[in-house]
Amino acid sequence: MKIPSSKELDRYFPVSAYIRPTLIQSLLIVLAIYIVGAALIHFVLGIFHPILIIRIIRWIVDVYITLGIIYSILKYLQIIKR
């Protein structure tokens, strides 16, 4: 199995493409975008919580947000190189 490069991962997590390893502000801004985005989606989809498909969509969004945050931190720490 081939490990995806940073460019390929940036395609799936476009917000994380703005991380600059030397600027902590870039990491904080990207993390804030992910957290605010997750909060807004949870608020909107929370209205329709009893519907099963909505719970599944919320779970998928949670996984995506979590992976995006992990990827952003790894990119900032330069564990994932450009």
BELCOR-V137072 format. One record per pair of residues at least 4 apart in sequence whose C-alpha atoms are under 7 Angstrom apart, sorted by the first residue. I is the first residue (numbers start at 1). J is the second residue. Records with the same first field share a line. If there is no record, write none. Layout:
BEGIN
I=J  J
END
This chain:
BEGIN
4=8  9
5=9
6=10  80  81  82
7=11
9=13
10=14  16  17
13=68
15=30
16=30  72
18=26
19=26  27  72  76
20=26  76
21=76  77  78
24=28
25=29
26=30
27=31  72  76
28=32
29=33
30=34
31=35  69
32=36
33=37
34=38  65
35=39
36=40
37=41
38=42  65
39=43
40=44
41=45
42=46  58
45=49  54
48=54
49=54  55
51=55
52=56
53=57
54=58
55=59
56=60
57=61
58=62
59=63
60=64
61=65
62=66
63=67
64=68
65=69
66=70
67=71
68=72
69=73
70=74
71=75
72=76
73=77
74=78  79  80
75=79  80  81
END
